[in-house]
Amino acid sequence: MNFFLLQVQNAVDTLTNAATTQVVPKKEMHLIDLLMQAGWIMIPLLLLSIATVYVFVERWLAIKKATEVDGNFMNIIRDNILSGNVTAARNFARNTQNPVGRIIDKGLQRIGKPIDSIENSMENVAQLEMYKLERNVNILSVISKVAPIFGFVGTLVGLMQLFFNINATGEYELSTIAGGIYTKLITSISGLVIGLIAYLCHNILHTQVEKALNKMEASAADFLDVLQEPTR
């Protein structure tokens, strides 16, 4: 009888404890907190991300401005050349302030010389203009390779510190280990994301530069065709 009453009392105590036990709220994971806990390696990663944004925006605006050419540009140049007014054509090309205008201006300066000489002079100017457009674009390619490496280094350093502390203190609770690991993995994730963004930005700018080159080549070809037309 006493044994039965003891079992009932234990069951009642168990139910009472279960009812009164407070549910531990789930810990929320905030991105900003993780970034702050990732350590010093986030400083170079932050600088790389800022450099990516700056280079992309600066080059995008510069390339966009360089490729803005009036649709009637070559028609005006053609009319001035065929009418024999080379000075007006040069003034118009010089005032255009874009790569196409500078290439055509160089060709206008060489009028009267063999076509091959004019073409070579224009190609030299085109190469210089391409160099200006591609300036700093390769920085994005470097960032796309360097950022993931920084991320992996940060993770490895963080894991080394974590296991060193475990070895020194003897504390190896699962929650401590898991918390330390996912905190250190944020550097690898950040590095990969920054590298991916830099890679995409590099490809976008490279495509825009290729479009600018096509415009320059098309304008140069049109100009050479105009020179071989009979004058009025």
C-alpha positions as CSV (number, residue, x, y, z in Angstrom):
1,M,0.0,0.0,0.0
2,N,2.8,2.4,0.9
3,F,4.6,1.5,-2.3
4,F,1.5,2.3,-4.4
5,L,1.0,5.7,-2.6
6,L,4.7,6.4,-3.3
7,Q,4.3,5.8,-7.0
8,V,1.2,8.0,-7.1
9,Q,3.1,10.8,-5.3
10,N,6.0,10.5,-7.8
11,A,3.7,10.7,-10.7
12,V,2.0,13.8,-9.3
13,D,5.3,15.5,-8.7
14,T,6.4,14.7,-12.2
15,L,3.3,16.3,-13.7
16,T,3.6,19.3,-11.4
17,N,7.2,19.9,-12.4
18,A,6.3,19.5,-16.1
19,A,3.5,22.0,-15.8
20,T,5.6,24.6,-13.9
21,T,8.7,24.2,-16.0
22,Q,9.2,27.4,-18.0
23,V,9.9,27.0,-21.7
24,V,13.2,28.4,-22.6
25,P,12.7,30.9,-25.4
26,K,14.5,30.1,-28.7
27,K,17.6,32.2,-29.1
28,E,17.4,34.4,-32.2
29,M,20.3,34.8,-34.5
30,H,20.9,38.3,-35.8
31,L,23.2,38.9,-38.7
32,I,24.8,42.0,-37.2
33,D,25.6,40.1,-34.0
34,L,27.2,37.3,-36.0
35,L,29.3,39.7,-38.0
36,M,30.5,41.4,-34.8
37,Q,31.4,38.0,-33.2
38,A,33.3,36.9,-36.3
39,G,36.4,38.7,-35.2
40,W,39.1,41.0,-36.8
41,I,39.0,39.2,-40.1
42,M,35.7,41.1,-40.9
43,I,37.6,44.4,-41.1
44,P,39.5,43.4,-44.4
45,L,36.3,41.8,-45.7
46,L,34.4,45.0,-45.0
47,L,37.1,47.0,-46.8
48,L,37.0,44.6,-49.8
49,S,33.2,45.0,-50.0
50,I,33.5,48.8,-49.9
51,A,36.1,48.7,-52.6
52,T,33.9,46.5,-54.7
53,V,31.0,48.9,-54.5
54,Y,33.1,51.9,-55.2
55,V,35.0,50.5,-58.2
56,F,31.8,49.1,-59.8
57,V,29.8,52.4,-59.4
58,E,32.7,54.6,-60.5
59,R,33.5,52.5,-63.6
60,W,29.8,52.0,-64.5
61,L,29.2,55.7,-64.6
62,A,32.4,56.4,-66.5
63,I,31.7,53.7,-69.1
64,K,28.1,54.8,-69.4
65,K,29.2,58.4,-70.1
66,A,31.8,57.3,-72.6
67,T,29.3,55.3,-74.6
68,E,26.8,58.1,-74.9
69,V,27.1,59.1,-78.6
70,D,24.6,61.3,-80.5
71,G,22.8,59.3,-83.1
72,N,23.5,61.9,-85.7
73,F,27.2,62.2,-84.9
74,M,28.5,60.3,-87.9
75,N,25.9,62.0,-90.2
76,I,27.2,65.4,-89.2
77,I,30.8,64.3,-89.6
78,R,30.0,62.9,-93.0
79,D,28.2,66.0,-94.3
80,N,31.1,68.2,-93.2
81,I,33.7,66.0,-94.8
82,L,31.8,65.7,-98.1
83,S,31.3,69.4,-98.2
84,G,35.0,69.9,-97.7
85,N,34.6,71.6,-94.3
86,V,37.1,69.5,-92.3
87,T,37.6,72.2,-89.7
88,A,34.0,72.2,-88.7
89,A,34.1,68.4,-88.5
90,R,37.1,68.5,-86.2
91,N,35.5,71.1,-84.0
92,F,32.4,69.0,-83.7
93,A,34.3,65.8,-83.0
94,R,36.6,67.6,-80.4
95,N,33.6,69.0,-78.5
96,T,31.9,65.6,-78.3
97,Q,34.2,64.6,-75.3
98,N,33.9,60.9,-75.6
99,P,36.2,58.1,-77.0
100,V,34.4,58.0,-80.4
101,G,34.9,61.7,-80.9
102,R,38.6,61.5,-80.0
103,I,39.1,58.6,-82.5
104,I,37.3,60.5,-85.3
105,D,39.3,63.6,-84.5
106,K,42.5,61.7,-84.9
107,G,41.3,60.4,-88.2
108,L,40.4,64.0,-89.3
109,Q,43.9,65.1,-88.4
110,R,45.3,62.6,-90.8
111,I,43.1,63.4,-93.8
112,G,45.3,63.5,-97.0
113,K,47.5,60.6,-95.9
114,P,47.1,57.0,-97.0
115,I,44.1,55.1,-95.6
116,D,46.3,52.6,-93.8
117,S,48.1,55.4,-92.0
118,I,44.8,57.0,-90.9
119,E,43.5,53.6,-89.8
120,N,46.6,52.9,-87.7
121,S,46.4,56.3,-86.0
122,M,42.8,55.7,-85.1
123,E,43.6,52.2,-83.8
124,N,46.3,53.7,-81.5
125,V,43.8,56.2,-80.0
126,A,41.2,53.4,-79.6
127,Q,43.7,51.3,-77.6
128,L,44.4,54.3,-75.3
129,E,40.6,54.8,-74.8
130,M,40.1,51.1,-74.0
131,Y,42.9,51.4,-71.4
132,K,41.1,54.3,-69.8
133,L,37.8,52.4,-69.8
134,E,39.3,49.3,-68.3
135,R,41.1,51.1,-65.6
136,N,40.6,49.6,-62.1
137,V,38.2,47.0,-63.5
138,N,40.7,44.2,-62.8
139,I,40.5,45.1,-59.1
140,L,37.2,43.4,-59.0
141,S,38.8,40.2,-60.4
142,V,41.4,40.3,-57.7
143,I,38.7,40.9,-55.0
144,S,36.7,37.9,-56.3
145,K,39.7,35.7,-55.6
146,V,41.1,37.3,-52.4
147,A,37.8,37.7,-50.5
148,P,37.0,33.9,-50.2
149,I,40.6,33.3,-49.1
150,F,40.3,35.9,-46.3
151,G,37.0,34.2,-45.3
152,F,38.6,30.7,-45.0
153,V,41.6,32.1,-43.1
154,G,39.2,33.7,-40.6
155,T,37.3,30.5,-40.1
156,L,40.4,28.4,-39.7
157,V,41.9,30.9,-37.2
158,G,38.6,31.0,-35.3
159,L,38.4,27.2,-35.1
160,M,42.0,27.0,-33.9
161,Q,41.2,29.5,-31.1
162,L,38.0,27.5,-30.2
163,F,39.8,24.2,-29.9
164,F,42.7,25.8,-28.1
165,N,40.3,27.2,-25.5
166,I,38.6,23.8,-25.2
167,N,41.9,22.1,-24.6
168,A,43.0,24.7,-22.1
169,T,39.8,24.8,-20.0
170,G,38.5,21.3,-20.5
171,E,35.0,22.6,-21.3
172,Y,33.6,20.8,-24.3
173,E,29.9,21.2,-24.0
174,L,28.1,20.7,-27.4
175,S,26.4,24.1,-27.2
176,T,29.7,25.8,-26.7
177,I,31.3,24.0,-29.6
178,A,28.4,24.5,-32.0
179,G,28.1,28.2,-31.1
180,G,31.8,28.7,-31.7
181,I,31.7,26.9,-35.0
182,Y,28.7,28.6,-36.6
183,T,30.1,32.0,-35.4
184,K,33.4,31.4,-37.2
185,L,31.8,30.1,-40.3
186,I,30.3,33.5,-41.0
187,T,33.7,34.7,-42.2
188,S,33.7,32.0,-44.9
189,I,30.2,32.9,-46.0
190,S,31.0,36.6,-46.1
191,G,34.1,36.0,-48.1
192,L,32.3,33.8,-50.6
193,V,29.4,36.4,-51.0
194,I,31.8,39.3,-51.5
195,G,33.8,37.3,-54.0
196,L,30.7,36.3,-55.9
197,I,29.5,39.9,-56.0
198,A,32.9,41.1,-57.2
199,Y,33.0,38.5,-59.9
200,L,29.5,39.4,-61.2
201,C,30.4,43.1,-61.2
202,H,33.6,42.4,-63.1
203,N,31.7,40.6,-65.8
204,I,29.1,43.3,-66.1
205,L,31.7,46.0,-66.5
206,H,33.7,43.8,-69.0
207,T,30.5,43.5,-71.1
208,Q,30.0,47.2,-71.0
209,V,33.6,47.8,-72.2
210,E,33.1,45.4,-75.0
211,K,30.0,47.3,-76.1
212,A,32.0,50.5,-76.0
213,L,34.7,48.9,-78.2
214,N,32.1,47.8,-80.7
215,K,30.8,51.4,-81.0
216,M,34.3,52.7,-81.5
217,E,35.1,50.1,-84.2
218,A,31.8,50.8,-86.0
219,S,32.4,54.6,-85.9
220,A,35.9,54.2,-87.2
221,A,34.7,51.9,-90.0
222,D,32.0,54.4,-91.0
223,F,34.6,57.2,-91.0
224,L,37.0,55.3,-93.3
225,D,34.0,54.6,-95.7
226,V,33.2,58.3,-95.7
227,L,36.8,59.2,-96.7
228,Q,36.6,57.0,-99.7
229,E,33.3,58.6,-100.9
230,P,33.6,61.2,-103.7
231,T,33.5,64.8,-102.5
232,R,30.7,67.1,-103.5
